[in-house]
Amino acid sequence: MRIIGYLDTQGYKTTVFKNNDKYIVKFEADVVEQTFKFRETDKINSLKAIQDMVDAPFLKLVEERFQEMYESSGKLLQQFHDFHEDDWIEII
């Protein structure tokens, strides 16, 4: 797998990889990430094609999914903290 480029996305890092017959688009924001894989075709065959495909409506969905991921991880951490509250050492 090799990096073939980056997409200019605001608020998160977007890297495009090429691995055999697949293009992999990875969106990273802090501690969460989303990865999409696309098979190479006659139309999906370059970084430019990926740039054209990843349009504003798709990026809006990516941002919404990041928000859902942050909310889910926050809830999970809160549940873990609540469940293990007695396990923490009290610091005076």
C-alpha positions as CSV (number, residue, x, y, z in Angstrom):
1,M,0.0,0.0,0.0
2,R,1.3,3.4,-0.9
3,I,0.1,7.0,-0.4
4,I,-0.8,8.6,-3.7
5,G,-2.0,11.9,-2.3
6,Y,-4.0,14.0,0.0
7,L,-7.4,15.7,-0.3
8,D,-7.9,19.2,0.9
9,T,-10.6,18.8,3.5
10,Q,-11.2,21.2,6.3
11,G,-11.2,20.0,9.9
12,Y,-9.6,16.6,9.3
13,K,-6.8,14.9,7.4
14,T,-7.7,12.9,4.2
15,T,-5.2,10.5,2.7
16,V,-5.6,8.5,-0.5
17,F,-3.8,5.2,-0.8
18,K,-3.4,2.7,-3.6
19,N,-3.2,-1.0,-2.8
20,N,-3.3,-3.5,-5.7
21,D,-6.7,-2.9,-7.4
22,K,-8.2,-0.7,-4.7
23,Y,-8.1,3.0,-3.8
24,I,-8.5,3.6,-0.1
25,V,-9.6,7.0,1.2
26,K,-9.0,7.5,4.9
27,F,-10.5,10.5,6.9
28,E,-8.9,11.2,10.2
29,A,-10.1,13.5,13.0
30,D,-8.4,13.4,16.3
31,V,-8.9,9.9,17.6
32,V,-11.5,8.7,15.1
33,E,-11.2,7.7,11.5
34,Q,-13.3,6.5,8.6
35,T,-12.0,4.4,5.7
36,F,-13.6,3.8,2.4
37,K,-12.3,1.4,-0.2
38,F,-13.1,1.6,-3.9
39,R,-12.2,-1.0,-6.6
40,E,-10.2,0.4,-9.4
41,T,-12.4,0.7,-12.6
42,D,-12.2,2.5,-15.9
43,K,-13.6,5.6,-14.2
44,I,-11.9,5.2,-10.7
45,N,-8.3,5.1,-11.8
46,S,-6.4,8.1,-10.4
47,L,-6.2,10.6,-7.6
48,K,-8.1,13.0,-9.7
49,A,-11.0,10.6,-10.1
50,I,-11.1,10.2,-6.3
51,Q,-11.0,14.0,-5.8
52,D,-13.9,14.3,-8.2
53,M,-15.8,11.5,-6.5
54,V,-15.4,12.9,-2.9
55,D,-17.7,15.8,-3.4
56,A,-19.4,18.3,-0.9
57,P,-22.5,16.1,-0.2
58,F,-20.2,13.1,0.6
59,L,-18.0,15.2,2.8
60,K,-21.1,16.4,4.7
61,L,-22.0,12.8,5.4
62,V,-18.4,12.2,6.6
63,E,-18.6,15.1,9.0
64,E,-22.0,13.9,10.3
65,R,-20.5,10.4,10.8
66,F,-17.6,11.9,12.7
67,Q,-20.0,13.7,15.0
68,E,-21.9,10.4,15.6
69,M,-18.6,8.7,16.4
70,Y,-17.6,11.4,18.9
71,E,-21.0,11.1,20.6
72,S,-20.8,7.3,20.7
73,S,-17.2,7.3,22.2
74,G,-18.2,9.9,24.7
75,K,-21.2,7.8,25.9
76,L,-19.0,4.7,26.1
77,L,-16.3,6.5,28.1
78,Q,-19.0,7.9,30.5
79,Q,-20.5,4.4,31.0
80,F,-17.1,3.0,31.6
81,H,-16.3,5.7,34.1
82,D,-19.7,5.3,35.9
83,F,-19.2,1.5,36.1
84,H,-15.7,1.8,37.4
85,E,-16.1,4.8,39.6
86,D,-15.2,2.9,42.7
87,D,-12.0,1.6,41.1
88,W,-10.3,5.0,40.9
89,I,-7.8,5.9,43.6
90,E,-8.9,9.0,45.5
91,I,-6.3,11.7,45.3
92,I,-6.4,14.3,48.1
